[in-house]
Amino acid sequence: MAQHFVVTLARQFGSMGRPIARTVSKNLGIEYYDRDLVEIAAQRLDLPISTISDAEDGVSPVLFGMSQPLGSGDAATRAAVFETQRQLILDLADRESCIIVGRCADHILAGSPNVMRVFIYAPLEARIANCVELLNLTEAAAKRMITAVDKSREAYHRRYAGYSMSDKDHMHLMLDSSLFGIDGSADALTYLIKERFN
């Protein structure tokens, strides 16, 4: 395999992109980075974690983090967090092989040769079922979260990358996770990543 390679993974809410990425990282024996990048950025900026990821209005911290990629701070704070995590992503790409979920990593690393950009999606019905079965949401809550998180992620990606996170012209691979489930999707990605960087 290439000395260092990075897989960036953007995903629709409920498509199980996060557990797929975690499984692929275990399969390949490489690190996995997600919300921890925001937490590291907050530490570097000497901001309390609550500024970045505290829950609001009864939304759980996990779900709030999904719907607020840079937290609930003001625009200057969000911009500072993004710039800090952008540098973190660049540093990681120089240092080690890893999988980076979200955070516009596909855009940040667009010019890097050893990068594979992946988008995970699934039909709405499958995403609702995943939210009900795996996240213990009601069907109504699942629909609300899917709408809210997808909207927030899309706005975030358009703001910082300048294009849709599902734009096929900026992705190497787009995978419907409902075809294979978490483990099957992870196995398929593991195989393709090995082929790409062998």
C-alpha positions in Angstrom: 0.0 0.0 0.0 1.0 3.6 -0.4 3.1 4.9 2.5 0.4 7.2 3.7 -3.1 7.3 2.4 -6.3 9.0 3.6 -9.9 8.0 3.0 -12.4 10.8 3.4 -16.0 9.8 4.1 -19.0 12.1 3.7 -22.4 10.6 4.5 -26.1 11.2 4.8 -27.6 11.0 8.2 -28.9 7.5 9.0 -26.8 5.9 6.2 -24.5 4.4 8.8 -21.4 6.1 7.4 -19.8 6.4 10.9 -20.0 2.8 11.9 -18.9 1.8 8.4 -15.9 4.0 8.7 -15.0 2.7 12.1 -15.2 -0.9 10.8 -13.0 -0.1 7.8 -10.4 1.5 10.1 -10.3 -1.7 12.1 -10.1 -3.8 9.0 -7.1 -1.8 7.7 -5.5 -1.2 11.1 -5.5 2.6 10.6 -6.9 5.5 12.7 -10.4 6.9 12.5 -11.1 10.6 13.1 -14.5 12.3 13.4 -15.9 14.6 16.1 -12.6 14.3 18.0 -11.1 16.7 15.4 -13.5 19.4 16.6 -12.6 18.7 20.2 -8.9 18.9 19.5 -9.5 22.2 17.6 -11.4 23.5 20.6 -8.5 22.6 22.9 -6.0 24.3 20.6 -8.2 27.4 20.5 -8.6 27.3 24.3 -12.4 27.1 24.0 -14.6 25.1 26.3 -15.9 22.0 24.7 -19.4 23.3 25.6 -18.9 26.1 23.0 -18.4 23.5 20.4 -20.8 20.6 21.1 -23.1 21.3 24.0 -26.7 20.2 23.5 -29.4 22.7 23.1 -33.2 22.6 23.5 -33.3 19.0 24.6 -31.3 17.5 21.7 -28.8 14.9 22.9 -25.2 15.8 22.7 -24.6 13.1 20.0 -27.4 14.2 17.8 -26.6 17.9 18.4 -23.1 17.2 17.2 -24.4 15.7 14.0 -26.7 18.7 13.3 -24.1 21.3 14.3 -20.8 20.4 12.6 -19.0 23.3 14.2 -21.1 23.8 17.3 -23.3 26.6 18.2 -20.7 29.4 18.6 -20.7 32.7 16.7 -19.5 32.9 13.1 -16.0 34.0 14.1 -15.7 31.0 16.5 -17.0 28.6 13.8 -14.5 30.0 11.3 -11.6 29.6 13.7 -12.6 26.0 14.5 -12.8 25.2 10.9 -9.4 26.7 10.1 -7.9 24.8 13.0 -9.4 21.5 12.1 -8.4 22.1 8.4 -4.8 22.3 9.5 -5.3 19.2 11.7 -6.5 17.3 8.7 -3.6 18.4 6.6 -1.2 17.4 9.4 -2.8 14.0 9.7 -2.6 13.4 6.0 1.1 14.1 6.1 1.7 12.0 9.1 -0.3 8.8 8.9 -2.9 6.7 7.1 -6.3 7.3 8.4 -10.1 7.6 7.7 -11.6 11.1 8.3 -15.4 11.4 8.5 -17.0 14.6 7.4 -15.4 18.0 8.2 -15.0 18.8 4.5 -11.9 16.6 4.4 -12.7 15.7 0.8 -12.3 19.3 -0.2 -9.4 20.0 2.1 -7.4 17.1 0.7 -8.6 17.4 -2.9 -5.1 18.1 -4.2 -3.4 15.2 -2.3 -2.4 12.2 -4.5 -3.0 9.5 -1.9 -6.7 10.3 -1.1 -9.8 8.3 -1.8 -13.0 10.4 -1.4 -16.1 8.3 -0.5 -19.8 9.3 -0.1 -22.2 6.9 1.8 -25.9 7.3 1.1 -29.1 5.2 1.4 -32.8 5.5 0.4 -34.8 7.5 2.9 -36.8 4.4 4.0 -33.6 2.6 4.9 -32.2 5.6 6.8 -35.4 5.9 8.8 -35.2 2.2 9.7 -31.6 2.5 10.7 -32.5 5.4 13.0 -35.3 3.5 14.6 -33.4 0.3 15.0 -29.9 1.5 15.8 -30.4 4.9 17.3 -33.6 4.2 19.2 -35.5 7.1 17.6 -39.2 7.1 16.9 -40.1 7.2 13.2 -41.2 10.8 13.5 -38.0 11.8 15.3 -36.0 10.0 12.8 -37.6 11.9 9.9 -37.0 15.2 11.7 -33.3 14.4 12.5 -32.7 13.2 8.9 -34.1 16.5 7.6 -32.2 18.7 10.1 -28.9 17.0 10.0 -28.8 16.6 6.2 -29.7 20.3 5.8 -27.0 21.4 8.3 -24.3 19.1 6.8 -25.1 20.3 3.3 -25.0 24.0 4.3 -21.7 23.4 6.1 -20.2 21.7 3.1 -21.4 24.2 0.6 -20.1 27.1 2.8 -16.6 25.7 3.2 -16.1 23.5 0.1 -18.3 25.4 -2.3 -20.1 22.4 -3.6 -22.6 19.8 -2.5 -21.2 17.0 -0.3 -22.8 14.5 -2.7 -21.4 16.0 -5.9 -20.2 13.0 -7.9 -17.6 15.2 -9.6 -15.8 15.5 -6.3 -16.1 11.9 -5.1 -14.2 8.8 -6.2 -16.9 6.4 -4.9 -20.5 6.6 -3.9 -22.0 3.7 -2.1 -25.6 2.8 -1.2 -25.1 1.2 2.3 -28.6 -0.3 2.2 -27.4 -2.9 -0.4 -24.8 -4.5 1.9 -25.4 -3.2 5.5 -22.7 -2.0 7.8 -20.4 -5.0 7.6 -20.8 -5.7 3.9 -20.3 -2.0 3.0 -17.2 -2.0 5.2 -15.9 -5.1 3.6 -16.5 -3.7 0.1 -14.7 -0.4 1.0 -11.8 -2.3 2.6 -11.3 -4.2 -0.6 -11.5 -1.2 -2.8 -9.2 0.9 -0.6 -6.6 -1.9 -0.8 -7.0 -2.0 -4.5 -6.6 1.8 -4.8 -3.5 2.1 -2.7 -1.8 -1.2 -3.4 
